[in-house]
């Protein structure tokens, strides 16, 4: 059964952006940092952001994105049962600090592009150097959507305004549904001629607790299906995470001079006695 993640920590897009940048840098170190306690992680964020900015993915505006097909095939190779899907998209709409009403108007426009009621209740947050308008709810039964337009003063020459769209839910049609999500999201960015940065995620379930050798075998099957080469990894008693590079995936991050574009992790959950396989490209977002 799908268990939706809480979006309560997404108060501002700045939090999301810092997290994304943090993940970009940490991935080169096997993503081990993201398994430290929250109190330990927080002070590191601001310190590493300047070094990580250059590692943002470059949008590919040409050709079809084959990532969904490749990730679904890799998950199937692991013999995990697909439980949920996640697609996160973000892009810069302009290089200016927009006023509160402009931000709200941009949010309504994006909502309408997604088939939402543009007059739906948006959560507003406005300060001297930040304006944000966000909406969270069900796009359809079993699918949660989070939308946010946020403008930051001083992020660029005159500031920057971003759109973030996050979809997560139970798979009904597998790969085809992920592709439909992607096209819906791209359409929402089209009025600004922006090709969004996309992060794909799949979660699969494997009954029971795996041995270390079994975890490595499942992760190895995923990498083999993608023809991916391991870059870094971290392993604990009930957990394994590997970042890798596949020449078959169309987008990648350059971290410390090394290309990465796939992240696979397996963790045992004692609460239900199952092992969860997380697969993402170019990285897994958030904690898992």
PEPEUR-V908980 format. One record per residue. N is the residue number from 0. SS is DSSP state (h for helix, s for strand, l for the rest). PHI is phi in whole degrees, -180 to 180 (NA if undefined). Layout:
BEGIN
N/SS/PHI  N/SS/PHI
END
This chain:
BEGIN
0/l/NA  1/l/-72  2/l/-118  3/l/-65  4/l/-78  5/l/-80  6/l/-102  7/l/-64  8/l/-80  9/l/-96  10/l/-70  11/l/-136  12/h/-67  13/h/-59  14/h/-60  15/h/-62  16/h/-64  17/h/-62  18/h/-63  19/h/-62  20/h/-65  21/h/-60  22/h/-61  23/h/-60  24/h/-73  25/h/-67  26/h/-57  27/l/-69  28/l/-111  29/l/73  30/l/61  31/h/-66  32/h/-57  33/h/-73  34/h/-110  35/l/-79  36/l/-59  37/h/-56  38/h/-63  39/h/-79  40/h/-70  41/h/-53  42/l/-65  43/l/-81  44/h/-58  45/h/-62  46/h/-69  47/h/-100  48/h/-60  49/h/-57  50/h/-73  51/h/-90  52/h/-57  53/h/-69  54/h/-96  55/l/-65  56/l/-67  57/l/-97  58/l/-61  59/l/-108  60/l/-90  61/l/-118  62/l/78  63/l/-84  64/l/-87  65/l/-88  66/h/-56  67/h/-56  68/h/-59  69/h/-68  70/h/-68  71/h/-65  72/h/-65  73/h/-68  74/h/-65  75/h/-61  76/h/-65  77/l/-81  78/l/67  79/l/-82  80/s/-88  81/s/-62  82/s/-113  83/s/-152  84/s/-130  85/s/-145  86/s/-134  87/s/-120  88/s/-135  89/s/-149  90/s/-161  91/s/-88  92/s/-84  93/s/-160  94/l/-110  95/l/-142  96/l/-88  97/l/-85  98/l/-75  99/h/-60  100/h/-71  101/h/-64  102/h/-60  103/h/-62  104/h/-65  105/h/-64  106/h/-64  107/h/-65  108/h/-65  109/h/-65  110/h/-62  111/h/-63  112/h/-64  113/l/-91  114/l/83  115/l/-91  116/l/-71  117/l/-64  118/l/-97  119/l/-60  120/l/-66  121/l/-98  122/s/-86  123/s/-109  124/s/-141  125/s/-134  126/s/-132  127/l/-60  128/l/-119  129/s/-153  130/s/-133  131/s/-144  132/s/-138  133/s/-135  134/s/-140  135/s/-140  136/s/176  137/s/-86  138/s/-74  139/s/-160  140/l/-55  141/l/86  142/s/-126  143/s/-96  144/s/-122  145/s/-124  146/s/-126  147/s/-150  148/s/-112  149/s/-143  150/s/-122  151/s/-119  152/l/-78  153/l/79  154/l/-72  155/l/-124  156/l/-62  157/l/-122  158/l/114  159/s/-149  160/s/-125  161/s/-124  162/s/-120  163/s/-121  164/s/-129  165/s/-129  166/s/-119  167/s/-152  168/s/178  169/l/-78  170/l/-76  171/l/-105  172/l/-127  173/l/61  174/h/-57  175/h/-59  176/h/-71  177/h/-61  178/h/-64  179/h/-64  180/h/-58  181/h/-60  182/h/-69  183/h/-64  184/h/-66  185/h/-60  186/h/-63  187/h/-68  188/h/-88  189/h/-61  190/l/-58  191/l/-102  192/l/53  193/l/-113  194/l/-95  195/l/-71  196/s/-73  197/s/-115  198/s/-124  199/s/-101  200/s/-145  201/s/-128  202/s/-124  203/s/-120  204/s/-115  205/s/-122  206/s/-61  207/l/83  208/l/-102  209/l/-92  210/l/-75  211/h/-59  212/h/-64  213/h/-69  214/h/-61  215/h/-64  216/h/-66  217/h/-66  218/h/-64  219/h/-62  220/h/-65  221/h/-64  222/h/-64  223/h/-64  224/h/-63  225/h/-93  226/l/54  227/s/-99  228/s/-109  229/s/-61  230/s/-105  231/s/-147  232/s/-158  233/s/-138  234/s/-141  235/s/-129  236/l/-59  237/l/-123  238/s/-149  239/s/-143  240/s/-136  241/s/-133  242/s/-103  243/s/-151  244/s/-128  245/s/-120  246/l/-68  247/l/-83  248/l/-83  249/l/-75  250/l/-125  251/l/-151  252/s/-110  253/s/-104  254/s/-120  255/l/53  256/l/81  257/s/-122  258/s/-84  259/s/-136  260/l/-154  261/s/-149  262/s/-135  263/s/-125  264/s/-141  265/s/-128  266/s/-141  267/s/-87  268/s/-114  269/l/-67  270/l/-62  271/l/-125  272/l/73  273/s/-118  274/s/-104  275/s/-109  276/s/-104  277/s/-108  278/s/-132  279/s/-143  280/s/-146  281/l/-79  282/l/-148  283/l/-85  284/l/-94  285/l/75  286/l/-94  287/l/-151
END
